[in-house]
Amino acid sequence: MRTVGTDELGRHLAALPGRPRVVVSGNVAVPWEVVRLLDAHCESYVLHALNAPAGIPDRPGVTAETCFVGPGMRRHSDLSYVPSRLSMVPVLYRGPLAPDVVVVHCAPPRDGMLSLGIEVNVLPAAVEACRARSGLVVAVVNEAMPYTGGDALLDVTAVDLAVEVTAPLPSLAPPAPDDDSRLIGERVASRVGDGATLQAGIGSIPDATIAALAERRGLRVWTEMFSDGVVALDRAGALDPDHPLITSFLFGSDELYAWADGNPRVRMTRTETTNDPALIARQRAMTSVNSALEVDLFGQANASRIDARIHSGFGGQTDFVVGALHSPGGQAFIALRSWHPKADCSTVVPLLDEPVTSVQQSAVVTEQGIAELYGHDQRAQCRHLIRDAAHPRVRDELWEEARALGLA
């Protein structure tokens, strides 16, 4: 690893041949200093990031490529969405999405090892694929990045060029959940016993679910990401103290980042591990909690598209639904409000007209109740969804549609 200034790095980026594919840290760890340099020195390129936040360059010559669309790419003028389960994205880097450049956001090295800090995810696979084809690996070394272990550790010899920065990480103190989210979280938590293993997605409902588990004991964590709620569980004595906390990325408050810094219990793990359904299935009473935009009377969930336009992607929902259902004592929940407050419509619909993200969950949970799905025939599933999950305003209409679909 050779540390350079921004001027020299800019010259290297300007000399990249052709139209390079540049993979960068995503979520809240985007290395903005190098993204801006790239945009200033490279006329045409493909920028690949997962769940990118606002600020991604949008001009002629820039393609925004991703397998999970974040707010920074949703309305990009040249969006290239590549559908893929998150567990399979590393495989794409060895084939059709081979990177020419990888830019990672790291904590300063200790004993010759950098740390990817709060964002591991698909980055180890991207670095390996880039090095295999003699591409360029760049590290943004930031004193503000927490130093985490596991697959976050990156040997300095794997990095060609590094630039040093001191910049605060995006942080967000967990907001208080609204009444609906709190009720849904309590309903899901009522189904989680001592000793279960948790995976929870992003949002107010998963946060509320975690908050409602403070009285449990011996809980384990195997998840794509976690936030401040896991810290609260730890302080409440709800977690198994002898089991590592497995995650692929973090996002939350400055307090979370300080807690994670150097914490040996936090094991940052690459996507091929966290999202492998076979490994998920081996976890004790694996409990998966995810949300969706809508569900239909066949128990299918859409968490990806709105009016045929890509909103996010598969992410890890399918990986965890499948893995949890194969775990002894495992459960997979889709948790959502029964009425969409912004669109002013029911989230339980007769039949999805958008591509399906996942199917065959254990139950669908709304503020109305818990609709049991697993092990019931399709007519019983439909009955439970209308009776126990749908908003009262649409139940009569849903019964009429159910009869037309042969479900009632």
C-alpha positions in Angstrom: 0.0 0.0 0.0 1.3 3.4 -1.0 -0.2 6.5 0.5 -0.7 9.3 -2.0 -2.3 12.7 -2.2 -5.5 13.4 -4.0 -3.7 15.0 -7.0 -1.7 11.8 -7.7 -4.7 9.6 -7.2 -6.6 11.8 -9.6 -3.9 11.2 -12.2 -4.2 7.4 -11.7 -7.9 7.5 -12.2 -7.6 9.7 -15.3 -5.3 7.1 -16.8 -7.8 4.2 -16.4 -8.4 2.6 -19.8 -11.8 2.3 -21.5 -14.9 2.6 -19.4 -13.9 1.1 -16.1 -16.3 -0.6 -13.6 -15.6 0.9 -10.2 -17.0 -0.9 -7.1 -17.2 1.3 -4.0 -18.3 0.8 -0.4 -22.1 1.3 -0.1 -24.7 2.0 2.5 -23.3 4.7 4.8 -19.6 4.0 4.1 -19.3 5.5 0.6 -15.8 6.8 0.1 -17.0 10.2 -1.2 -13.6 11.8 -1.5 -12.6 9.2 -4.2 -16.0 9.2 -5.8 -15.7 12.9 -6.4 -12.1 12.5 -7.8 -13.3 9.7 -10.1 -16.1 11.9 -11.5 -13.7 14.8 -12.0 -11.0 12.8 -13.8 -12.9 10.0 -15.6 -15.2 11.0 -18.4 -17.0 7.7 -18.6 -17.3 5.0 -16.1 -19.7 2.5 -14.3 -20.1 3.1 -10.6 -21.2 0.0 -8.7 -22.5 0.3 -5.1 -25.1 -1.4 -2.9 -27.8 0.7 -1.4 -26.1 3.9 -2.4 -27.2 7.1 -0.5 -27.9 10.5 -2.1 -24.9 12.1 -3.9 -24.1 9.6 -6.6 -22.9 11.5 -9.7 -25.6 11.7 -12.4 -24.4 13.0 -15.7 -23.8 11.8 -19.3 -21.1 9.1 -19.2 -21.9 7.8 -15.7 -23.8 4.5 -15.3 -25.1 3.8 -11.8 -24.9 0.0 -11.4 -26.3 -2.0 -8.5 -27.9 -5.2 -7.3 -29.8 -3.3 -4.5 -31.0 0.2 -5.3 -30.6 2.8 -2.7 -32.0 6.4 -2.6 -28.9 7.7 -4.4 -29.7 5.6 -7.5 -33.5 5.2 -7.6 -34.0 8.1 -10.1 -30.6 8.0 -11.7 -30.8 8.9 -15.4 -28.7 5.8 -16.3 -29.5 3.2 -13.7 -28.4 -0.4 -14.4 -30.2 -2.7 -12.0 -28.9 -6.2 -12.0 -31.4 -8.5 -10.2 -29.6 -10.8 -7.8 -30.0 -12.3 -4.4 -27.4 -10.7 -2.2 -25.7 -14.0 -1.5 -25.0 -14.3 -5.2 -23.5 -10.9 -5.8 -19.9 -12.0 -5.1 -20.3 -14.6 -7.8 -21.2 -11.9 -10.3 -17.9 -10.1 -9.5 -16.0 -13.2 -10.7 -18.0 -13.1 -14.0 -20.2 -10.5 -15.7 -19.7 -7.7 -13.2 -15.9 -8.0 -12.9 -14.5 -4.8 -11.3 -11.6 -2.9 -12.8 -11.3 -0.7 -9.6 -12.4 -1.2 -6.0 -12.5 1.6 -3.5 -12.9 0.7 0.1 -13.4 2.9 3.2 -11.2 1.8 6.0 -9.9 2.4 9.5 -6.2 3.0 9.8 -4.0 -0.1 9.9 -3.0 -2.0 13.0 -0.3 -4.6 12.8 -0.4 -4.4 9.0 -4.1 -4.9 8.7 -6.7 -2.3 7.6 -10.3 -2.7 8.7 -13.3 -2.3 6.5 -15.1 -1.0 9.6 -18.9 -0.7 9.4 -19.2 -2.0 5.8 -17.9 -5.5 4.8 -20.8 -6.9 2.8 -19.6 -7.8 -0.8 -16.3 -5.9 -0.6 -13.9 -8.8 0.2 -15.2 -10.6 -2.9 -14.9 -7.4 -5.0 -11.3 -6.9 -3.8 -10.4 -10.5 -4.6 -11.9 -10.4 -8.1 -10.3 -7.1 -8.9 -6.8 -8.3 -7.8 -7.3 -11.5 -9.8 -7.5 -9.4 -13.0 -4.7 -7.0 -12.0 -7.2 -4.2 -11.3 -6.6 -1.2 -9.0 -7.5 -1.3 -5.3 -7.8 2.0 -3.5 -8.3 2.6 0.3 -9.7 5.7 1.8 -8.2 5.6 5.3 -10.3 7.4 7.8 -9.5 7.9 11.4 -13.2 8.1 12.2 -13.9 4.6 10.9 -14.3 2.0 13.7 -11.8 -0.8 13.7 -13.7 -4.1 13.5 -12.6 -7.7 13.0 -13.5 -10.9 11.2 -13.8 -10.5 7.5 -13.3 -6.7 7.9 -9.6 -7.2 8.1 -7.7 -6.4 4.9 -4.0 -6.8 4.5 -2.3 -3.6 3.5 -0.5 -5.6 0.7 -3.9 -6.0 -1.0 -4.2 -2.3 -1.5 -2.4 -0.4 -4.2 -3.0 3.2 -3.3 -4.4 4.9 -0.2 -5.5 8.4 0.6 -5.9 9.6 4.2 -8.9 11.6 5.4 -10.6 12.6 8.6 -14.3 12.8 8.1 -17.3 11.9 10.3 -19.4 8.9 9.3 -23.1 9.4 8.6 -24.9 8.5 11.8 -28.5 8.4 12.9 -29.8 8.1 16.5 -32.7 5.6 16.5 -36.0 7.4 16.3 -38.9 6.5 18.6 -41.2 4.0 16.9 -44.7 5.2 16.0 -47.7 3.4 17.6 -48.2 1.0 14.6 -44.6 0.0 14.4 -44.5 -0.6 18.2 -47.6 -2.8 18.1 -46.3 -4.8 15.1 -42.9 -5.2 16.8 -44.6 -6.5 20.0 -46.6 -9.0 18.0 -43.5 -10.4 16.3 -41.6 -10.4 19.5 -44.3 -12.4 21.1 -43.4 -15.3 18.8 -39.6 -15.2 19.7 -38.5 -17.3 22.6 -35.3 -17.4 24.7 -32.3 -18.6 22.8 -33.5 -17.6 19.3 -31.2 -16.3 16.6 -32.2 -12.9 15.1 -32.1 -11.4 11.7 -33.9 -8.1 11.3 -34.0 -5.8 8.3 -33.8 -2.0 8.2 -36.7 0.2 9.4 -38.9 1.2 12.2 -40.7 -2.2 12.5 -37.5 -4.3 12.8 -36.2 -1.7 15.3 -39.4 -2.0 17.3 -39.2 -5.8 17.2 -35.7 -5.7 18.6 -36.7 -3.2 21.3 -39.5 -5.6 22.4 -37.1 -8.4 23.1 -35.2 -6.9 26.0 -36.6 -9.4 28.5 -35.5 -12.5 26.5 -32.3 -14.3 27.4 -29.7 -16.1 25.4 -30.5 -14.4 22.1 -28.0 -14.7 19.2 -27.6 -12.4 16.2 -26.9 -13.6 12.6 -28.0 -10.8 10.3 -27.0 -8.7 7.3 -26.9 -5.5 9.4 -27.8 -4.3 12.9 -28.1 -0.9 14.6 -28.4 0.5 18.1 -31.1 -2.0 19.1 -28.5 -4.8 19.4 -26.5 -2.6 21.8 -29.6 -2.1 23.9 -30.2 -5.9 24.0 -26.6 -6.4 25.0 -26.9 -3.9 27.9 -30.2 -5.5 29.0 -28.5 -8.9 29.3 -30.7 -10.4 26.5 -27.8 -11.7 24.4 -25.8 -14.9 24.6 -22.5 -13.6 26.0 -20.5 -16.5 24.6 -21.7 -16.2 21.0 -20.3 -13.7 18.5 -22.6 -11.1 16.9 -22.5 -11.9 13.2 -23.2 -9.1 10.8 -22.1 -7.7 7.4 -22.6 -4.0 7.9 -23.7 -1.5 10.6 -25.6 1.8 10.6 -26.7 3.8 13.6 -25.5 6.4 16.1 -22.0 7.5 17.0 -22.6 5.5 20.2 -23.0 2.3 18.1 -19.8 3.0 16.2 -17.9 3.6 19.4 -19.3 0.4 20.9 -18.3 -1.6 17.8 -14.7 -0.2 17.7 -12.4 -3.0 18.8 -15.3 -5.0 20.2 -14.2 -8.7 19.8 -17.8 -9.9 20.0 -18.7 -8.1 16.8 -17.7 -10.3 13.9 -18.0 -8.6 10.6 -18.6 -11.2 8.0 -18.6 -11.3 4.2 -21.9 -11.8 2.4 -21.1 -15.3 1.2 -21.3 -16.3 4.9 -24.0 -14.2 6.3 -26.4 -14.8 3.5 -25.7 -18.4 2.7 -29.1 -20.1 3.3 -27.4 -23.4 4.3 -25.4 -21.6 7.1 -28.5 -19.6 8.1 -30.4 -22.9 8.5 -27.8 -24.2 10.9 -28.5 -21.3 13.4 -30.5 -22.1 16.5 -34.2 -21.1 16.1 -33.3 -18.7 13.3 -35.9 -15.9 13.2 -36.0 -13.7 10.2 -38.0 -10.4 10.3 -38.3 -8.4 7.1 -40.8 -5.9 5.6 -42.4 -5.5 2.3 -44.3 -3.0 0.2 -47.3 -5.3 -0.2 -48.4 -8.9 0.1 -51.1 -10.7 -1.7 -53.7 -13.4 -0.9 -51.3 -16.1 -2.0 -48.8 -15.0 0.6 -46.4 -13.5 -1.9 -44.4 -10.5 -0.9 -43.2 -7.6 -3.0 -40.4 -5.6 -1.4 -38.7 -4.5 -4.6 -40.9 -2.5 -7.1 -43.5 0.3 -7.2 -45.5 0.7 -10.4 -43.0 -1.5 -12.2 -40.1 0.8 -11.2 -37.3 -0.8 -9.2 -37.3 0.6 -5.6 -34.7 -1.7 -3.9 -34.1 -5.3 -5.0 -34.1 -8.8 -3.6 -31.4 -8.0 -1.0 -31.1 -10.8 1.5 -34.8 -11.3 2.1 -35.1 -14.6 0.1 -31.8 -15.9 1.5 -33.1 -15.4 5.1 -36.6 -16.6 4.5 -35.3 -19.9 3.0 -32.6 -20.3 5.6 -34.9 -19.6 8.6 -37.5 -22.0 7.4 -34.9 -24.8 7.3 -33.6 -24.0 10.8 -34.9 -26.2 13.6 -37.5 -24.1 15.3 -36.9 -21.3 12.7 -39.5 -18.7 11.6 -39.7 -16.1 8.8 -42.0 -13.1 9.3 -43.0 -10.4 6.9 -44.0 -7.4 9.0 -45.7 -4.3 7.6 -48.5 -1.8 8.2 -51.9 -2.9 6.8 -52.4 0.5 5.3 -49.7 2.5 3.4 -49.8 6.0 4.9 -48.2 7.8 1.9 -49.9 6.0 -0.9 -53.2 5.8 1.1 -53.9 2.2 0.1 -54.0 -1.3 1.5 -50.8 -3.2 1.6 -52.7 -6.5 1.4 -53.8 -6.9 -2.2 -55.6 -9.6 -4.1 -52.8 -10.5 -6.4 -49.4 -8.9 -6.9 -48.9 -7.1 -10.2 -45.2 -6.6 -9.4 -42.4 -9.2 -9.4 -42.4 -11.4 -6.3 -39.5 -10.8 -3.8 -40.2 -13.7 -1.5 -42.9 -16.3 -0.7 -43.9 -19.0 1.9 -43.2 -17.0 5.0 -44.2 -18.4 8.5 -46.6 -15.5 9.0 -47.5 -11.9 7.9 -47.7 -9.5 10.8 -49.5 -6.1 10.8 -51.0 -3.9 13.5 -54.2 -5.8 12.9 -52.8 -9.2 13.9 -50.8 -12.2 12.9 -51.8 -14.1 9.7 -50.5 -17.6 9.9 -49.3 -19.0 6.6 -46.9 -21.8 7.0 -48.5 -25.3 6.9 -51.9 -24.0 5.9 -53.5 -24.6 2.6 -54.0 -21.7 0.2 -57.6 -21.0 1.2 -56.7 -21.0 4.9 -53.8 -18.7 4.2 -56.1 -16.3 2.3 -58.6 -16.4 5.1 -56.0 -15.6 7.7 -54.5 -12.7 5.6 -57.9 -11.1 5.2 -59.1 -11.7 8.8 -55.9 -11.1 10.7 -53.7 -8.8 8.6 -55.7 -6.7 6.3 -57.2 -3.3 7.2 -60.9 -3.4 8.0 -61.6 -0.9 5.2 -60.7 -3.4 2.5 -61.8 -6.7 3.9 -65.1 -6.9 2.0 -63.3 -6.1 -1.2 -60.6 -8.7 -0.5 -63.3 -11.4 0.2 -64.9 -10.6 -3.2 -61.5 -10.9 -5.0 -60.7 -14.1 -3.1 -63.8 -15.7 -4.4 -62.9 -14.6 -8.0 -59.4 -16.2 -7.4 -60.9 -19.5 -6.2 -59.6 -18.9 -2.6 -62.9 -18.6 -0.8 
